[in-house]
Amino acid sequence: MFVSSLWTSNSFTSAIEHTWTFANYREIFSTAGPYLHVAGWTLKVAAGVTVTDAILAFPLAFFMARVAGKRTRALLFVMVRLPLWSSYLVRIYAWQTILAHDGAINWALNGLGLPDQNLSYTNTAVWIVFSYVWLPFMVLPVYAALERIPDSYLEASADLGARSWRTFRSVILPLALPGVVAGSIFTFALTLGDYITPVLVGGTNSQMIGNYVENNFATNLPFAAAFAVIPMAIMGAYLLIARRLGAFEAL
């Protein structure tokens, strides 16, 4: 892909010309074009989805690992994995229905006497759907990290006089951090490369890197390859950081 990104495409025939050049990268990093803005927006969405899923997943994973009984834990496991048994497109189309003007959210708001919310085909809709779709990929690694914390560590913290919040901050959170980072690998990478959700629930105003790659794939393959290298490089750096934080041991 990197080699292809250094070629050019004939503007008339769209044929690939094996002429070595960095013109595609100069165009991407030019402040005159929209591509830097698109890359920045994609990173912002991926980071926002990752933080949202971490906040939602941690209390659920903690309850599953440290509080729930065997039957409740098994039920919660099924509930977390159940969405993964259906097609990705089915889940996206279901959210289209939920977020529509006459969908379930506005129906519930109207029942409470609240006004409609125009969520369909907005950036907020993209954030909501991404957070939902990738949430199981955050819950499971965090659960695995929390389950591996020995009970003796918590007992020792209590014996030393630490309150619940101090135990959470000084014992549980540092030991669970590799699981959070492991989950973030999935949520961040999957959001970074997705192009279907922005089209189906975000509309034309939610273009991300994947959409530009898909749009240029047939007409300007070298430029599409160059733009695709950007998230690959970002994820390469992200994986190096995650490895240093012990995320791979939590997978």
C-alpha positions in Angstrom: 0.0 0.0 0.0 2.8 2.4 0.8 4.5 1.7 -2.5 1.2 2.3 -4.4 0.9 5.6 -2.5 4.1 6.8 -4.2 2.7 6.3 -7.7 0.4 8.6 -9.6 -2.9 8.3 -11.5 -3.6 9.6 -15.0 -6.2 12.3 -14.6 -7.7 11.4 -18.0 -7.7 7.6 -18.1 -7.3 6.9 -14.3 -4.6 4.5 -15.2 -1.8 4.0 -12.6 1.5 5.5 -13.7 4.6 4.0 -11.9 6.2 7.4 -11.4 7.7 7.9 -8.0 6.5 11.0 -6.3 5.3 12.3 -2.9 2.6 14.4 -4.6 -0.2 12.5 -2.9 1.2 13.2 0.6 1.8 16.8 -0.3 -1.8 17.1 -1.3 -3.0 15.4 1.9 -0.9 17.6 4.2 -1.7 20.8 2.3 -3.6 23.3 4.4 -5.5 24.4 1.3 -7.3 21.1 1.0 -9.9 19.4 3.2 -7.8 16.3 4.0 -6.0 17.5 7.2 -9.4 18.6 8.6 -10.9 15.2 7.7 -8.0 13.4 9.4 -8.3 15.6 12.5 -12.0 15.0 12.7 -11.6 11.3 12.3 -9.0 11.2 15.2 -11.4 13.3 17.3 -14.3 10.9 16.7 -12.1 7.8 17.4 -10.8 9.3 20.6 -14.3 10.4 21.7 -15.8 7.0 21.1 -12.9 5.3 22.9 -13.3 7.5 26.0 -17.1 7.0 26.0 -16.8 3.3 25.8 -14.2 3.2 28.6 -16.5 5.2 30.8 -19.5 2.9 30.0 -17.6 -0.3 30.1 -15.7 0.0 33.4 -18.6 0.0 35.9 -20.3 -2.9 33.9 -17.1 -4.9 33.7 -16.4 -4.2 37.4 -19.9 -5.4 38.4 -19.4 -8.6 36.3 -16.0 -9.4 37.6 -16.2 -8.4 41.3 -19.9 -8.2 42.4 -22.2 -10.4 40.3 -22.9 -14.0 41.0 -22.3 -16.8 38.5 -25.8 -16.7 37.0 -25.9 -12.9 36.8 -22.5 -12.9 35.3 -23.4 -15.4 32.6 -26.6 -13.4 31.8 -24.5 -10.2 31.4 -22.0 -12.0 29.2 -24.8 -13.1 26.9 -26.3 -9.5 26.9 -22.8 -8.0 26.0 -22.2 -10.5 23.2 -25.7 -10.7 21.9 -25.3 -7.7 19.5 -22.3 -9.3 17.9 -24.5 -12.2 16.8 -26.3 -10.0 14.3 -25.0 -8.3 11.2 -23.1 -5.1 11.5 -25.4 -3.5 8.9 -28.5 -4.7 10.7 -27.4 -2.9 13.8 -26.7 0.3 11.9 -30.1 0.2 10.1 -31.7 -0.4 13.5 -30.1 2.8 14.8 -31.3 4.6 11.8 -34.8 3.7 12.9 -34.2 4.6 16.5 -32.6 8.0 15.6 -35.2 9.0 13.0 -37.6 11.9 13.5 -40.4 9.5 14.3 -38.2 7.0 15.9 -38.0 5.5 19.4 -36.0 8.3 21.0 -38.4 11.1 20.0 -41.3 8.9 20.9 -39.9 8.4 24.4 -39.2 12.2 24.7 -42.7 13.1 23.6 -44.1 10.7 26.2 -42.2 12.7 28.8 -43.4 16.0 27.4 -40.1 16.9 26.0 -39.5 18.3 22.4 -38.1 16.3 19.5 -34.3 16.0 19.0 -32.9 16.1 15.5 -30.3 13.4 15.9 -30.6 11.7 12.5 -27.8 12.4 10.1 -25.7 14.4 12.6 -22.2 14.0 14.1 -23.9 13.2 17.4 -25.6 10.2 15.7 -22.2 9.0 14.4 -20.8 9.2 18.0 -23.7 7.4 19.5 -23.7 4.5 17.0 -20.0 4.0 17.1 -20.0 4.0 20.9 -22.8 1.3 20.9 -21.3 -0.9 18.1 -17.8 -1.1 19.6 -18.8 -1.2 23.3 -18.5 -5.0 23.7 -14.9 -4.8 22.4 -14.1 -2.6 25.5 -16.1 -4.5 28.1 -14.5 -7.9 27.6 -10.8 -6.8 27.9 -11.6 -4.6 30.9 -13.5 -7.5 32.5 -10.6 -9.9 32.0 -8.2 -7.4 33.6 -10.5 -6.8 36.6 -11.0 -10.5 37.1 -7.3 -11.2 37.4 -6.9 -8.8 40.3 -6.2 -11.0 43.4 -8.6 -10.5 46.3 -5.7 -10.3 48.6 -4.7 -7.0 47.1 -8.0 -5.5 48.0 -7.9 -7.0 51.5 -4.4 -5.6 52.0 -5.6 -2.2 50.9 -8.5 -2.3 53.4 -6.2 -3.6 56.2 -3.9 -0.6 55.6 -6.9 1.7 56.2 -7.7 2.7 52.6 -11.3 3.7 51.9 -13.1 2.4 48.8 -12.2 5.3 46.6 -8.5 5.1 47.6 -8.5 1.4 46.9 -10.1 2.0 43.5 -7.7 4.8 42.6 -4.5 3.2 43.9 -5.1 -0.5 43.4 -7.9 -1.4 41.0 -7.5 1.3 38.4 -3.7 0.8 37.8 -4.1 -2.9 37.5 -7.1 -2.6 35.2 -5.4 0.1 33.0 -3.9 -2.5 30.6 -7.4 -3.9 30.0 -8.7 -0.4 29.2 -5.8 0.2 26.8 -6.4 -3.2 25.2 -10.0 -2.4 24.7 -9.1 1.0 23.3 -7.1 -0.7 20.6 -10.3 -2.1 19.2 -12.5 0.9 19.6 -9.9 3.4 18.3 -8.8 1.3 15.3 -12.3 0.2 14.3 -13.6 3.8 14.4 -10.5 5.1 12.6 -11.1 2.9 9.6 -14.9 2.7 9.4 -16.7 4.3 6.5 -20.1 2.7 6.6 -21.5 4.3 9.8 -20.7 7.9 8.8 -22.6 7.4 5.5 -25.6 5.6 6.9 -26.2 7.7 10.1 -24.1 10.8 9.6 -24.8 11.8 6.0 -22.6 13.9 3.8 -21.5 16.1 6.8 -19.7 13.3 8.6 -17.0 12.4 6.1 -14.1 10.5 7.6 -10.8 9.1 6.3 -12.4 5.8 5.3 -15.0 7.7 3.2 -12.3 9.5 1.2 -10.4 6.3 0.7 -13.5 4.6 -0.6 -14.5 7.5 -2.9 -11.0 7.6 -4.5 -10.4 3.9 -4.7 -11.8 3.4 -8.3 -10.6 6.7 -9.8 -7.3 7.5 -8.0 -5.9 4.5 -6.3 -2.5 5.9 -5.4 -4.1 8.8 -3.5 -6.5 6.4 -1.7 -3.5 4.3 -0.7 -1.7 7.4 0.6 -4.7 8.5 2.7 -5.0 4.9 4.0 -1.4 4.9 5.1 -2.2 7.8 7.6 -4.5 5.7 9.9 -2.1 2.7 9.6 0.8 4.9 10.8 -1.3 6.3 13.6 -2.3 2.8 14.7 1.3 1.6 14.5 2.3 4.3 17.0 -0.7 3.6 19.1 0.2 -0.1 19.3 3.7 0.7 20.4 2.4 2.9 23.3 -0.2 0.2 24.2 2.5 -2.5 24.3 4.6 -0.4 26.7 1.4 -0.1 28.9 1.0 -3.9 29.0 -2.1 -4.0 26.9 -1.1 -7.1 25.0 -1.0 -9.1 28.2 -4.6 -8.1 28.9 -5.9 -9.4 25.6 
